[in-house]
Amino acid sequence: MKNIRIFIPLFACFALCFFIFGCGNATGGGGGGGGGGGTTIYTLTLTVTTEISTNEIVGTVETTPAGRQFPSGTVVTLEASTLEAAYMFKRYTGDVTGENWIASFTMDSSKVVTAEFKVKPPSIYMFTAYVTPEGAGTVEPWAGAYTAGTNIWVTADAIGLYTFDHWELDETGTTNPLPVSMTATKEVRAVFKHLYTLSVNVTPENTGTVEPFGGTFIEGTVVDIIATPETGYAFSSWEGGLSSSVNPTTITMDSTKDVTAVFVSSTVYVSTSSGDDGSGDGSAAHPYKTIQKGLDMVPATGTVSVDAGVYTENISWPTKLDITLRGASMSTTTIDANSAGRGIEIAKSISSPISSARIERMTIINGKSTSRGAGIFFQGPNATLYLYDVCVQGCSVEAASAYGGGIDAYDINSTDNSYLYANCCIITNNSAMAATPSNAYGGGLYASNVRIAFSSCEVSYNTSSGYGGGVCYGVAPLKIENAIIHHNIAQTAEGGGIYSFSSGTYRMINCTITSNEAVHGKGGGIATYYGLDKIDNCIVWGNTASASDEIWVDPGHVAFGPEVHYSDIMDGFTGTGNKNIDPLFESVTDLHLTSSTSTEITEGGTSSNAPAVDYDGNDRTVPYSMGAFEED
């Protein structure tokens, strides 16, 4: 053991010296314990030691009273204290013993005392593990006492239909086994989650598939699920653990789920002669009687097949995705609105899911509206209407402001994200009549903020009390090809055949525009307020107006167009390849070119951007003819 320095006060040194050399010895003769009736002085010798060899002074002992020489009978108190944090007092040995760091004794003799110090033992930390939910798994080690700094591995094992998910409390994360360093008392909780089973069925069998087709998923997992119909079928709905008609969709695995995808025939049949809305099921053998019932029952992406006949109805299009209404033919399937309302109303709101609607092979007659769109009313946003082989005839709008006697198409968001495609269609004998006549727009068609593509269509015998006897259009791009626009009337304003009222990208190619009239306005054939960008390969002939019979351009917007090229314009128009030659149609109503028509017209068109076939579907050959009909 190693001795350390002992701090002895000065007066003690003096007393010791006096005792040794007899200087001022008040006790008289005798040494050591004293005698002769005087006070005896005793010596206290203190030593500090440690368990291990070290050059550090790790502890000290103070005396009360201070000193090392004490008169007999003095009660002395020792108080040990450490100087280094890594050490602690162990005990007193010698003439005074004990493990308490404070010791008191009486100086009845000289005494030798050793104060022993020792290295502190390592700290002990407790580890405890928990499981939630109870019974879902085990943790090893579950609990224990560990020396400070000990590293342990903690492993969570699931039981049954559970799986380990994560750790909580003093340690977090998903690592398993989990390394834990015992630098303090620690508690961890192993969190387990239930495993749930998703079972999937299809009904009727073999009518479609589902992805994923079942599986086991951790509690809370959101699973993307999609049903795909086989040919001839359409998805209808989810049943069982998921109740919805949305596809694709999601399902949250908060329990075991049993889901059935229901598919139905993608075609619903309607027959006014043999159908029944009550007992029918929409099959070919048991059709519905009304078109409205068929539309209400058809699944998304399905088709309503309508037999020949007259259907006296006012149709409200359902909020379903991508459905088709298909008649037997334009000449044999008729929707008669009976002047009781619109023929077909397709009104998409911001939240309704219509993305596209398709109408084919039928005629719509006698629609009536007090605002807009008496035959077909089509409203976006973000929707598309396809018309093929459709005739809209004899429909009328009568209102303070009247829009689109036959068809009205507009996007309520003004974002150009809705579309109208018309192919092989006829818009005839419709009207838009306003209380103040000039507040009418588009006797046959009105469109705003909707992109339009017309191909091989006829717009004829329509009347507007204001603008655009045949077509009134603006804002979004327009493309018309192989169209015949004739015998339309604008009574009090511009554009007997077509009126363009706002900016946009407009292109007309291989169209025939004739016998239209702006009675008290300008531009019997075409009137453009803000520019019709391109007119190519067109015949604009025999139209009448109060001024500018064929084409009128607003004087303030002449710079915006139109550019007219390779076209036959009565009274002429500046542009490359333009002619002013009578086209000599077959008749006033038959607008085919004849063998008598000048070759400057039958061979004067350009093939650039021109359609490959004409109005009748005949192939065009180079050099192309002007107008809607190709003359070989």
Secondary structure by P-SEA (a helix, b strand, c coil): ccccbbbbcaaaaaaaaaaaacccccccccccccccccbbbbbbbbbbbccccccccccccccccccccccccbbbbbbbbbcccccccccccccccccccbbbbbcccbbbbbbbbbcccbbbbbbbbbbccccccccccccccccccbbbbbbbbbcccccccccccccccccccbbbbccccbbbbbbbbbbbbbbbbbcccccccccccbbbbcccbbbbbbbbbccccccccccccccccccccccccccbbbbbbbbcccbbbbbccccccccccccccbbbccaaaaaacccccbbbbbcccccccccccccccbbbbbcccccccccccccccccccccccccccccbbbbccccccbbbbccccccbbbbbccbbbbbccccccbbbbbccccccccbbbbbcccccccbbbbccccccccbbbbccccccccccbbbccbbbbbccccccbbbbcccccccccccbbbbbcbbbbccccccccccccbbbccccbbbbcccccccccccccccccbbbcccccccccccccccccccccccccccccccccccccccccccccccccccccccccccccccccccccccccccccccccccccccccccccccccccccccc
